[in-house]
Amino acid sequence: MENMMSQYWFKPKKYGWGVFPVSWQGALALLILVLLILTSAYLNGLFENSQITKAYLRFGLDVIIMSSLFCLMVSDKTEGGVKWRWGNEKD
């Protein structure tokens, strides 16, 4: 069980910012984030034809909060951490 907890879920890109999932846990975490964002859009009425600014602001706040929490989790579960990379192997 200890080995599974220390396994990395994401691998950093070679150039620039960004990661991609390398395990089923990382893929599941990304899928859950997308589903939560779509659920928030539905609950805030963004799929309806109404133009309510309050709903858009609430949805934007939801996305910011969920994305921030996801980024914190990703930085902990990424091999070498999340940082800018120039393509060097020592980064």
C-alpha positions as CSV (number, residue, x, y, z in Angstrom):
1,M,0.0,0.0,0.0
2,E,2.9,2.4,0.8
3,N,4.3,1.9,-2.7
4,M,1.0,2.9,-4.4
5,M,0.8,6.1,-2.4
6,S,4.3,7.2,-3.4
7,Q,3.8,6.4,-7.1
8,Y,3.6,9.5,-9.4
9,W,0.3,10.0,-11.3
10,F,1.6,12.6,-13.7
11,K,4.8,13.2,-15.7
12,P,6.0,16.7,-16.7
13,K,6.2,17.8,-20.3
14,K,9.7,18.2,-21.7
15,Y,9.3,21.9,-22.6
16,G,7.4,24.6,-20.7
17,W,4.6,24.1,-18.1
18,G,2.3,21.1,-18.1
19,V,1.9,17.5,-17.2
20,F,0.1,14.5,-18.5
21,P,-1.3,11.5,-16.7
22,V,0.9,8.3,-16.6
23,S,-1.3,6.2,-14.4
24,W,-5.0,5.3,-14.1
25,Q,-5.2,7.5,-10.9
26,G,-4.0,10.5,-12.9
27,A,-6.4,9.9,-15.7
28,L,-9.3,9.4,-13.2
29,A,-8.4,12.6,-11.4
30,L,-8.5,14.5,-14.7
31,L,-11.8,12.9,-15.7
32,I,-13.3,13.9,-12.3
33,L,-12.2,17.5,-12.7
34,V,-13.8,17.7,-16.2
35,L,-17.0,16.1,-14.8
36,L,-17.1,18.5,-11.9
37,I,-16.7,21.5,-14.2
38,L,-19.5,20.3,-16.5
39,T,-21.7,19.7,-13.4
40,S,-21.0,23.2,-12.2
41,A,-21.9,24.6,-15.6
42,Y,-25.2,22.6,-15.6
43,L,-26.1,23.6,-12.0
44,N,-25.3,27.3,-12.7
45,G,-27.6,27.2,-15.8
46,L,-24.9,27.8,-18.4
47,F,-26.6,25.3,-20.8
48,E,-29.8,27.3,-20.8
49,N,-30.4,30.3,-23.0
50,S,-30.5,32.8,-20.1
51,Q,-27.8,35.5,-19.9
52,I,-27.5,35.8,-16.1
53,T,-24.2,37.4,-15.1
54,K,-24.4,36.1,-11.6
55,A,-24.5,32.5,-12.9
56,Y,-21.4,33.1,-15.0
57,L,-19.5,34.7,-12.1
58,R,-20.5,31.8,-9.8
59,F,-19.3,29.3,-12.5
60,G,-16.1,31.2,-12.9
61,L,-15.4,31.1,-9.2
62,D,-16.2,27.3,-9.1
63,V,-13.7,26.7,-11.9
64,I,-11.0,28.8,-10.2
65,I,-11.5,26.9,-6.9
66,M,-11.6,23.4,-8.5
67,S,-8.6,24.2,-10.8
68,S,-6.5,25.5,-7.9
69,L,-7.2,22.4,-5.8
70,F,-6.4,20.2,-8.8
71,C,-3.1,22.0,-9.4
72,L,-2.1,21.5,-5.7
73,M,-2.8,17.8,-6.0
74,V,-0.9,17.6,-9.4
75,S,2.1,19.3,-8.0
76,D,2.3,16.8,-5.2
77,K,1.8,13.8,-7.6
78,T,4.2,14.9,-10.4
79,E,7.6,13.4,-10.8
80,G,10.1,16.2,-10.2
81,G,7.3,18.7,-9.4
82,V,5.7,21.3,-11.6
83,K,8.0,23.9,-12.9
84,W,9.1,25.5,-16.2
85,R,11.2,23.1,-18.2
86,W,13.6,23.8,-21.1
87,G,14.0,20.3,-22.3
88,N,17.2,19.6,-20.4
89,E,17.4,16.2,-18.8
90,K,18.7,17.7,-15.5
91,D,15.6,19.9,-15.0
